[in-house]
Amino acid sequence: MNYTVCGRTLLFVEDDDRLIKEMTAYFSPANTVLTTSDVEEAVSLLTTVDSIDAVVLDLILRNSMGMDLFEAVPALPPVIILSSLDSEDTVLTGLTSGASDYVVKPCSMRLLETHIALRLLPKSDAVEAFGSFSINSNTRTVKYKGELISLTPSEFNILFFLVKNRGKCFTADEIYEKIWCAPSLHTTTIRAHLSSLRRKLNAAMPSSIIRTEFNKGYCFTGEVL
């Protein structure tokens, strides 16, 4: 398996100048690298630059908190948190807020590259379409008949997981464990995300595409009108 990252646009949100130089030197020969030490500027880049493939995000920045990014930009590309904060609660908060991965500092550039590569789908596998419905994991967007359906990072993660496993049922615990790769301790949180996700989809589409089966869980039907 090849765990290199090539031909991608990467955004590093980090205020350690030494680390920024190290990441830029390592990743820029094969990728487009954008850097900032501020969440506000990161938001500006994410909303103006086309096709940012992944974000590497520190949580403690000079003038802002990295976690604010998840509230500021609803449709984010995969976010890999890179932080010296290593408590279980902090890791779980990061993952349930919408991060795709959590890496504890210090780590080598090779290890960081592997984590990024694991969270990036090949561009050819990024789009799933069913009739007038489509979901794109690179742009983190969901559309129905060309109209954007605005989802939070966690709602997008859940929907994309169910779409990729079309026809299979998963309980709330299973969804949590498979998406965030951690023991399920927040089942009610997942149910709240699912409830909000289904409400948004039902408001935008004429039929429900996520079915609930008794004693089995939640399932993406793929049946789109």
C-alpha positions, 0 to 999 in steps of 0.5 A: 500500500502506498501511503504517499501524498502527491498532487494535493492541496494541503492547508497547515494551520500551525503557529510553530514556525519551526514545524511550519518550515519542516512541513513545507519542506517535506510536502511542497515538492509534490503538493501545493502547500498553504500555511497559516497560524490563524483560524480566521485566515484558515476560514478565508482560505477554505472559502476562497481556494478551490479544492483544498484536499486536507487540513492539518490543524493545531488546537492551540494557536497564538490568536485563536483556538483550532477547534473553532474551525469546525463551527466556522466552516460547515463543509470541511475537507478531511481535517487531521488534528496535530496537537500536543494535547493528548488526553482522551477527552480532548481526542474524543472532542476533536473526533466528534467535532468533525476531525477525520484523524487525531495525531499527537505531537511530536510526530515524524513527517513520514508518520504525518504523511501516512495519516493524511494519505489514509484520510484521502480517497483517490479522486476517482473514488471521491464522488458517489451519485444516485440519481439526482443525489451526489456526495463528494468526499474531496469537496465535502459537499452534498447536492440534490438536483444541483442544490447544496445541502449544508451539513456539519462535519460530523453529519457529513462523515456519517452520511458518507460512511452510510453511502459507502456501505449502501444497503447495510445497517449499522447501530449508533454504536457501530457508526461511532466506532467505525467512523471515529475508531474509538469505543462508543461512549457518546451514543446519544451524540450520534443519534442527535447527529443522525436526527439532524442529518435526516431532518436536513435531507428530508427538507431538501429531498422528496423521500427519505434516503436513510432508513431505520430498521428495528433492532438493526440500525440505520441504512442508506437505501440509495433509492433517490427520486 
